Amino acid sequence: MTTPFLPDVLSKLLVVSLLMSLGLFGAISCDRSASSENVDPAPTNPAKLEESPSATDPPAIETTEETPESPKAAGPEPSDTEEDDEHHAPKVRIPPPSQEVIDRLPADGGQEFNRLVFEKSPYLLQHARNPVDWYPWGPEAFEKAEKEGKPIFLSIGYSTCHWCHVMEHESFEDDEVAKILNENFVPIKLDREEREDVDSIYMAVCLAMNGSGGWPLSIFMTADRKPFYAGTYIPKDDRANRPGFISLMKAIDKAWTSDRQDVLDNAEKLTKFMVDTQKSQPSVVLGEETFAAAYEAFESRFDSTYGGFGKSPKFPSPHDYTFLLRYWYRTGEERAREIVAKSLQAMRNGGIFDHVGFGFHRYSTDQKWLVPHFEKMLYDQATLTLAYTDAYLATGDESFSQVVREIGEYVLRDMTSPKGGFYSAEDADSEGEEGKFYLWSTEELIEVLGKQEGELFGQIFGCFADGNFKDESTGKITGTNILHLKKSLVDEAKDRGLDPDELTARWSKARAKLFEVRKKRIHPLKDDKILTAWNGLMIAGFARAGKALDEPRFVDAAARAASFINNHLIDRSGRLLRRFRDDEGAHIGYLDDYAFLVWGLIELYEATFDLKHLEMAENLNKEMLALFLDEKGGGLFFTGHDGEKLLLRRKEIYDGAVPSGNSVAAHNFLRLARLLGSTDLEKQADNLIASVSGEVQRVPSGYGQFLSSLDFSLGPSREIVIVGPRGRSDTDAMLQAVSNQFLPRQVVLFHPHGEDKAVKRLPEYARSQKMVGDKATAYVCQNFACDLPVNDVLALVTKLQNTPKPIRKKTTESEAKTTGDASSGSE
């Protein structure tokens, strides 16, 4: 869709009523959703979108994921001159000044800097040298706007956002733009990853007004923070009868000066509308038909040729795949497992995967998984670790376990701080160009690997002399290549008459050489802030993977990160904090910080059986309920009752790039209820599920993580208790037998024989279990009753194996006659 504000409208009055009368504000009266090709309309979560492309062709919302840039509209329209190409390219960034220099600066930053120079956020520091007189979000800016009678321009983004860089280079580094902004507005810069509470509100406004959204997010609002205009990336100058940023600012200033009361009135109306959208839907009963509806939606959108869902762009969508595996486990629908296997293998082979340094890029701009958006996010590594681990357990395919190890190698090498926390992201850009760090010419491959190996692997990885990568601004072939596979190395070896093991070994050596050469290139910016929520996801991923793959280094990394958070991201009052950087923890935590960390701690307990992790999870879960629970409407607010008073308190339900805090919390309640023996937490899970059920029922496929929680809730679920001396071989064998199974509706407790103090902290049903015959013994419990104990590993595995039952299909009368009584037997 197009930007709703055309130049003739801008020259008059920027008010909601006028836009509605022109039919250009349609989404505000709808369900805050937009449909795109081959996608069922679904509710969207504005906090889980993606960075925005050019406003000349913004995309519709991809209903199962975030709003990205499409490959054909990935940037400003192709230009005809080299000068224009230069204009759109982000420049090489100057590092921030030293602390010694910062300490000597005046309060406004002085002549060279603005107030952002005093901030810790890498994103805000990127803008510290802009001529725009930026303020950080806070009372100083609001008081200035109120005192001077000016509207506020709020710009929201994050440090690795490519289109944020483009808008900065075009507009925020431009003296003409800065002069208009500084004279007529109070400009505020905000890091969405630090202040997701603020961002989620104004992204919801953008979605309501435009039907699409993304970053950078551009908001014009009153001094009391009520918005009246929302957009995303805006080019500096007018393009194709669409206003540029300069025209927009002048028109808003004119409207503010001549028709201010109308602007204020409509800001009030828009604010009221946004508050009304938070009203809960009536609850419904969710059951097996909910899973079937979600599966049918996924199956209808599945790309059987290239894997994934839809055409382009394509996203990792890890929690959708983990749900599909649970659907297979529940129903026996083999197609669900095939969808997961095909998609995960295609992603690993594609350019979305970094074949030299490992780890996944943000998403693919094309249908074939070839051309990625090159930034790397911690949350993708975490959730994909969970998805590939589950796929390995559900299929036994060792190629999936190898991907888990590769992701882990990348995170441990490049994304782990010396103190143990995990960094947030790596930029798509280096030296002012997106993807430059990751691309190879065929000449480089031959130079590094030699003629024989260079030509061989150039062919295998789809490289051409002219290159397979196009410049996003001009559409011209660059002579550089994205490494990708059309088939696995094993299949390549067979087709070429080579030994698969030998080819794999040769590639391993070649990859190491390429990696050493690439290390010497100028690296993309690393956003080294440590976010509690994303660390919680990575703790969960590493703990589950370490347990399943018997990789102690992953479990150790998860434990170190949990210790880091405990030591650095909990304040003196015991309140969990959001962000750590430069030895400073800041911003009180949101729902995601609590829910994701509790998830990680539960996984860490089941990987180590160290009760301190379970106790920390229990305590944080209690605090989360005290801070975020909606006593009247049910569910959990994104912000705590002790948070900054904003326009509204939002509830995030939709599972986007990361799962929602409510979806994860529901699963946490269910697992903790069994691990702690708490019926109260079981009730909390039921209440939460009921509170969001009405919204989920409309489009179940938009809630992949929630469906996994619902799967656990509907059961049948089991508790597995292993009793035995810690560290003894038979005990370890029992524990590993459980870890090697795909058991999505189970919790595991360890009763350490002979450790009376630890045993007393277990729930009653686990405390009462005993060893049989002085051997490690397993108890499998279901529906408040435990089966007879077993102390043989094979017997335990047999007991745990669950052959999923196929979906019952309706049969016609004639079919019923041919099948006899077989289709009507009891389950």
N, C-alpha and C positions, 0 to 999 in steps of 0.2 A: 504494500500500500504506500501511499505518498504522504509527505508531511502535510498536515491539515491546514497550515497557515500559508495561504498564497499572498503575494505581495500586496494586492489591492485590499485584502482583509487586514494585513498588517498596518497599512497606512491609516486605518480607521481605528479599530478597537479590538484588542485581544481579550475577548471575554467568552466564557463558555456558552452563554445563551446565543450569541451570534453564530458560533461554530455549530451549535445544534440546529439552528434554523437553516444553515447552509447544508446540513446533512454531512458535516465533516467531523462529527464528534460521536459517531454512532455507537462505538463500543461501550460508552459510559452507561448505557441503559441495558447492556447485555450482561453476560455472565463472566466478564473479564477474560474471555477466551477468544482465540482466533484459530481458524483451521488452515491447514496447508495441504498441498497435494498428497493424496494417498494416506492422509492421517485423519483419524476420527477427532472431532473437536473435543478438547479436554481442558479442564481448568489448568491455569498456568501459575507457577510460583515465580513472581518477579524477582525474588532474591536468588533464583537459580538459573538465570539467563546466561548470556554470553556477551562478549564485547560486541559493540555495534559496528556494522559496516557503514558505508556512505549513506547519508540521508537521501541521496538521489535515488536510492532503490532499496529501502529497508525491507527485511524479510518478514514474512509471517512467522508466527510463533510455532516452533516445532513442538507439538503438544506432549511428546514424551521426553523432551529435553529442553535445553536452553536455546535462546535465540542467537544464532550464530551469523557469521558472514557466509554467504553462498559463494561458490567458486566463480560464478560469472559476475557477482556483485560484491566482490571481496574488497573493493576499495573505490576511490573516486573513478569516474569514467576515464577511459584511456585518453591521454592527452596527445596533441599533435606536435608539441614542441619539447625539446630537451629542457627548456626552462621550466615548463609545467611539471615534467617528471621530477626535476630537482625539487620543486616546490612541495611535492607530496611526500618526499622521502624524509623520514626522521633523521635528524643529524646525530653525530656521535656525541654522547653525553659527557659533560664535565663532572668529575666526582664532587661530592659535597665537601665543604671546607673542613679542616680539622677542628677538634673541640676547642683548641687554644684560640683559633680565629673566631669561632662562634662566641666564646666567652667575652670577647672584646666588642661585640656588635651592639648597637643600640636596640631598643625594644622593637622597632619597626623593621629591623634587618639592615638598615643603612642604604647606601646608594647601590651596592652590588646585589643585595639580597632583599627578599621580603620576609614576612613573619614565619613562613614555613621553614626557614632555616633552623629554627629552634625545635622542630618536631623530630620524632623518632621514625615515623613511617617512611620507608623508602619511596613510596609513591609521592608523598608530600614533599620530600626532599628533592625529588626530580624537578619540582616546580619552584624551588626556592630562588632560582635566578631569573624567573620570569619578570618582565616589567609590570605585569599585573600585580596589584597590591593585594595579594591573597591573604585571607585570614583563615586560620583553622576553625573548624566548627566549635563554637563556644559563645559565652555571653558577651565577650568584647565585640564580636561582629554584630550580634543582634542589637546590642545597645547603640552601636554606631548607626545602624540602619534606622532605628527608631528615632534617635536624636536628629538625624539629618533628613528624615523623611524619604528615604530611598528604598527601592526594592532590592532584594538579594538575588544574586546569581550564584547558584550552587552547582558546582561541577564535581561529579563523583566518578571515580575510576579505580584502577589498581595498577601496581607497578609493572606488571608484565602484559598489560593490555595494549596491543599494537595500535588500535584506533585512538586510544587515549594519547599515544605518542604523536600520531598524525595531527590530531586537533591541537595539541600543544605547539607543534612546530608551525602549523599554519596560522594559528590565532593567538595563543597565549604568549608566544615569543615575539609577537608582532607589536610594534609601538603604536600603530594606529588603533588596533583592537584594544590594547591596554589603556590608551587614553580615554576611549569611550567607556570602557568598563569602570575605570577608576573614578571618572567624573560623575557617572550617573547611577552606579550600582555599588553594592558592597559585595565583592567577590569572595566566595568561600570554597576551599578545596577540601574534599573528604575522601579518605581511603575506605572503600566499601568493605574491605576484608577486616579492617579494624572496627568499623562502625556499621556493621550489617543491620543493626536496628534502624538506623536512619535511612540507609540505602533501600531497605525493603519497602519502606513506606512510599518513598518517592518513585521507586520503580513501579509500584502498583499504580500510582498516579499516571505514570507514562503509559502503562498498558491500557488503563481505562480511557485515556485521551486518544491514543494512537492505534491500539490494537497490536502493537509490537513494542519491543524495548531492547535495551542493551547498554553497553558501556563504550565510550563515556556517556554518562547520563547528565543531561543539561536541564536544570530547573530554574525557573524564575518564580520568586515567592515573596510574600510580604515579610515585614520585620517579625511578625509573630509566627512565621514559618508555615503559612498557608499558601500552597502553590496555585499559580494561575496559568502557567505554561510549562510543558514538559516535552523534551525531545532527546535525541541521542547525539550521535556525531553530526555536527553542522559545519560545512565548509566555510571558509572565511568569506568567500564571494558568492554572489548569486549564480546558480546553475540551472539551466533548462526550466526557467520560469518558477524556480524554487528559491526561496530566500536564503542568502548566506548569513553568516553570524553578524556581520556589520549591519545589514538591513534589518535583521531581527532585533538587535539591540536598539536601533534608532526608532523602530516602530513601537517597541515596548515602552521606551522612554516617552514617546509622544502620547501613547495611551495613558501612561501613568500620570503625565502632567495635565492632560486635558480631560480625562474621563476616569479619574482615580476611583471615585466611589463605585462606579460600575465594576471596575476590576476587583475592588475589595469585596463587593457583594457576591460576585461570582466565585471568588476564592473561598468564601464562606460556603457557598452551595457545593462546590467541589469537595471541600473538606467534609461536609455532612454526608455526601454520597459515599466517600471512602470509609467513613465510620460505619455507615449502614451495611457496607459489604462484609463486615466482620460478624454479622449476625449468623448464628449457627443454623444449619439445615436440620429439619426433623430427622430423628434417627430411624434407621431401618435395620432389619435383621440381615446380616451378611452370611452367606453360606457357600456351599459347593458351586452354586450357579455363578457366584461372583468370580471364582477362579476360572471357571469355564469361559465366562465372558471376556475376561482379560486375556486368556490364552488365545481365543479366537481372534481378538484384535491384533495381538502380536503376530499370530500365524498369517493373518491376511496382509500384514505389512512386511513380512519377511522377504528379503531379497535372496531368492534361492540361488542366484548366480554368484553374487559377491558377498553374501552374508550381511548381517545387520538388518536394520529396518528402514524402509523407504528408499529413496534414491540419493539425493544429496541435499545438504551436507549430512554426514553420518557421525554419530557419537558413540562413545564406548558403552554407555547405559549399563554399567555392571549390575546394579540391583534388579534390572529387568531379567538378566540372565540367571541370577541367583534365584529369583522367583520361579523361572521356567524349570530350573532343575528341581525345585521343590514340587512343582506341579507334576513333573514326570514321576518323582518319588511317590507322590500321593496317588496318581491315577494310572501309571503305567503307559502314558501317552508318549511313545518313543519319539514322535516327531518333535516334541518339546526339547528333548535332549539333543536331537540332531540340529535344531536351530542354534542351540548354544554352542555346540562343538564347531559347526560350520562358521559361525560368526567370530568366535574367539580365535580360531585358526587363521581366518582371513585378516583379522586385525594384526596378529603377530607377523604375518607375511607382508603386510602392507607398509606403506611409507609412514603411517601413523606411529609405527614402532621404530625406535632408533636402533638400527642394526649394528652400529659401531659402538655406541656407548650405553645402549639399553635404555629401558624406560619408555613410556608412552607419551606422545604429544597430545595436545588437548582434544582435537577432533579432526576428521577428514573433511576437506572441502568438496570432495568429489565422491561419486558412487563406489569407486573401486578401492577405497582406502589408500589411494596413492598419495595425494597432496595434502599434507597435514596443515593445520594451524600450529606453528612450531613451538609454542610455549609448552612448558611442562609444569603441571600442577601436582602438588603432593597428594591432594585428595584423589586424583585419578590413579596414581600409583597405589594408593591404599585400597581403594574399592576394587580395582582390577586385580590386585593381589588376592582379595577375598574371592572374586569370581573365578579366577584361574585355579585357585586351590580347590574350590568346590567342584569345578569341572574335572579336575584330576581325580578327586575322590569318587565322583559319580561315574566316570568313564574308565578309569584306570589308564588313561593315555598319558604316557610319560612326557610327551611334548608339552603338555600343560604345566607339569611340575617344573620343567626347564624354564618356561616363561616366568614362573614365580621366582625362581632363583635369579633370573636375569633382572627382573624388576628390583629384587632385593639388593643385588650387587650395585645397581645404579643409586638406590636410595642410601645405602651405607657409604658409598664412595663420595657422592656429590651432594647429598641432601641432609646429612647428619652433622650436627654441630659438635664440637669437642666435648661439650657438657652433656650431650645425649639427646637434646631435643631435635626435632626435624624441621628443616627450613620449609618455606612455603612454596616457592616456585622458581622457575627459570624462564627468562624472557624468550620471546620468539625472535627478537632482533639482536643483531650484533653488527657493529660498524655501520649503523644506520640502515641495515637491510634485513628484512625478515628472512630467516632460514639460512643465512649465509654460512653460519657455523657448521651446518649439517650437510651441505651440498658438495658434490664431487664432480670434477670433469673426468672424462676417460683418460686424458693425458696424466692427470694426477694419480689415478689408479695404477697406471702402468709405471709411472715414476716411482711410486712407493712399493708396489708389489712385484715389479718386473714384468716383462712382456707377456709371458705365458700365464702367470697367475692373474695379472691385471686384466688381460683380455677375457680369461675364463670367468672371473667373478664379475667383471663388467657386464658380460652377457647374462649370467645367472641373475644378477640384481637389476636387470632391466635398464642398463645405461646406454646412452647413444652419444655419438660424437657431437651432435648438435644440442644434446641435453634433453631431459624430459620435464624440466621445470620452467614455467613461464613467469616473467615479471608481472606482479599483480597490477601495476599501473598501466603498462603498455601492452600487456598480453604477448610480448615477444619472447621467443625461446632464448634462454640465457647461456646455453652451453654448459650448464651444470645439471647434475642429476640427483634425484632422491633415490637412495637405495631401497629396493623392495623386491619381494619374491612373488612370482606367479604360482609357484608350487614350493613345497618344502624341499630342503636340501636332500632329503632321502629320496624323494621322487625325482629330483634333478639328477641325482647320481644314477638311478636306475635307467632313466631315459638316455643318459650319456654313456652307459656301459661302464660306470665307475663303481667302486666299492663305497657304499654310503658312509661307513665309518672313516674311510680315508678322506673322502671329500669334506666331511664335517671337521676332521682334524686340520685339513689344509685351510679351511675357512677360519677356524679358530686362530691359526697363526697369522693369517692375512688380516683378520679383524684387529688383532693386537697391534700390528704394524700401523694400520690406519688410525687406530685410537691414539697411538703415541704421536703421530703427525698432527692429528686434530687437536691434541692437548696444547700445541704451540700456537694455535689460532687465538684470536681475540674472542674470549668467551662471552656468551650472552649474560646480561645482568642476572644475578641471583638475588632474589628477595629473601633476605636472611632473617626476617621476623619469624617468630615461632608462635603459631596459633594453636590454642588448646584444642579446639574442635578437630582440626585437621590432624593434629598429633594423636588424638583419640582414635581416629580412623586408622592411622598408620600403626598404632599399637595393636588394634584389633587385627589388622591384616597380617602383621608380622607374627603375632602370637598364634593365630590360627594356622598360618603357613608353617611356622617352625614346628608346631605340634604334628601337623599332618605329614610333613616331609622329613621329620627328624633332623631339623636344622637348628641346633642350639644357638647359633649366632643370631638368628632372627628373633628368637625368644629373648635372648640377652639384650638385643637392641630395644625391644618393646619394653622390657623391664627398666632399662636405663632412661627411656623417655618418660615412663610413668614416674620414676624417681625425680627426674628433672622438673616435671610439672608440680609434684608435691613440694619440692624445695623452692621453686621460683615463681610459680603462678597461683599460689594461694596466699592471700594477704593475712595480716595479723589477726583479723577478725574471723578468719576461716573462709572468706569469700573467694571463690574461684575467679581468676582473671582471664581475660581474653588473649592478650598478646604480650610477648617478651621480646625485647630487642635492646642492645647496648646496656645490658645489666639492669633493665627496667621492665617490670611487669606493669601493665596498664589496662584500663577499661574492664569494668566488671563483666563477668561472663554472661553469655546468652544461653538460651535453652540448648542449642547445638553443642556448646562447650561442655555442658554437663552430660547430656545424653550420649554424645559420642565418646567422651572419656569413660563413662560408666560401661559402655559397650566394650571398649578396649580393655578395661580392667576385668570384666567377666571373662573375656577370651584369655587374658593373661593368667587368671586363676586356673582355668581349665588346661592351660599349657604348663603351669608350674606347680599348681596345688599349694601355692604359698598363700595362706589365709589373709595376709595383710592386704593383698589385692582385692579379695572379696570384701573385706571390711571397709576398705576405702570406697569401693563401689557402693556398698550399702549406705555409708554416710553421705556421699555425694548425692545419691538418689533421694535420700530424705530431704536434703537441703534443696534439691531441685523441686520437689513437690511443694515445699514451703514457699519457694520464690515464684514459681511459674504457674501453679495450678489455677485454673479458672473454676472457682467453686460453684458458680451458677451455670455456666454454659458447658462445662466439661472440657477436657483437653488441656493443653499447656500453651501459655503465651510464649512468644519468642523472647520477650524481655521480662525481667523480674520486677516485682513490685517496688524494689528499691532503685530501679533504673531511672534515667532521665525521663521527665514527662514530655512525651512527644505528641504528635497529633492523635495517635491511637496506639493501642497495643494489638499487634498483629498475631495471628496464629498461622504458622506455616505447616501445611499438610502435604502438599504436592511433592513428589520425589523427583527432583531435577538432576542437576549435575552431581549433587550430593543428596543423600536421602534427607527427608525432613526430620527435625528433632522429635516430632510427635510419633512418626513411624518407628524410629529407633527406640524411643522411650517405651512404647507399647511392648516391644520385644524384650527390652531390659526388664520391665515389670514381670513378665511371664517367666523369664529365666531366673531372676532373683527370687521370685516366689517359690520356685522349686529348690533352688540352692540354699535358701534361708528357711524354708518351711513357713512362709508367710502367706496366709489367706488374704490379708489386707492388700498385698500387692497384686494378687490375682484379681481382686475387685477393682483396683485402680486400672488394670489393663482392660477389663471389661468395660468400665466407664469411658475410658479414652476411646476405645474402638467404637462404642455406641455413639459418642459425641461427633465423630467425623464420618460415620457410616453413610449418611445421606449424600455427602459430597462424593465419597468414594464410589458409591453405587452408580452414579451418573456415567463415569468413564473409569472403570477399574484399572485399565492399563496405564493410567497416569500415576499409579501408586504402587510401583513394584516392590519397594521396601515394606510398605504397609501390608501388602498381601503376604509377604513372608511372615510378618508378625501374626496376621490373621490365621495363616496356616498352622502356626504353633498353637494359637488359641483354640482352634477347632479340633486339633489333635488327630489321632491319638498321640500323646507325648509320653516320654518315659524318663525316669531318673535311673542313672547307673551309678552304683556305689562300688568302688574297688577297695577292699580291705587287705592290707599287707604292710610289711615293714618297708619304710621308705628306702629306695636305692637297691633293694634286693632284686635279683634277676627275674624271679617269677612275677614280682609286682610290676616291674618295668614292662615285662612282656604283656601282662594284662592291660596296662595303660596304653601301650602302643597299639594293641589290637583294636582298642576303642578308637584311637586317634586315626587309624587307617581306614575307617569306615565313613561313608557319607551318611550322617545321622542328623538331619536338620531339625528334628523335633525332640532332641534329647539334651539333658544336662548331665554332667559327670561330676561326681564328688569323690574325693579320696579320703579314706579313713586310715590315717597312718597308725598302724598297730604299734602300741607301746609308747605313743606320744600323748599321754593323758591330757595335757594342757591344750593341745591342738584339737583333740577329739571333743572336748567339752564345748568348743566353739562351733561344732557342727550341728545341724538340725537334728531333732530327736530320731527321725527314721534312719539317719546315717550313723548316729552314735551307737545305736543298738545292734548294728550288724557286727558279726564276728568272723574270724578266720575259721576255716574248716580243715582239719587235718594238718594244721601248721603250714598251710599253703595259702598263697595269695588267693583271695576269693572275690567273686563278682556277684552282685545282686542287681537284677533288673526289675524295676518297679514301675507299675502303671495303674492308674485309677486307685491310688491309695493302698495298693497291695503289691508285695514283692514276690517274684517267682522264687523257686527253690534255688539256693546258691550253686554256683559252678566254680570250680578251681582249675579247669582245663581251658587253655586258650582257644582251642578248636571248638569246644562246646560253647564258649562265650560268643565267638564269631557267628556260629550257626544261629544262636539265639537272637543276635542283633540283626542278622540279615533280614531285610524286609522286602519281599517281592511285591512291588506295587501292583495294584489291581487295575485292569483296564477300565476306561470309561464305559459306563453302561449306555448303550445306544437304544433309542426307541425302535421297536420292530413293528413291521406291518403284520396283519393277521396271517398272511401267507408265510411270512418269514418265521413267525412263531410256531407254525405247524411243522416246518422243516427242522427247526432247532429243538423241538420238543420241550422238555422241562428244564433244559440246561440253562436257559436264559432267565428262568424265574426262580432259581434257587436262592436261598438266603445267603448273605455274606457272613 
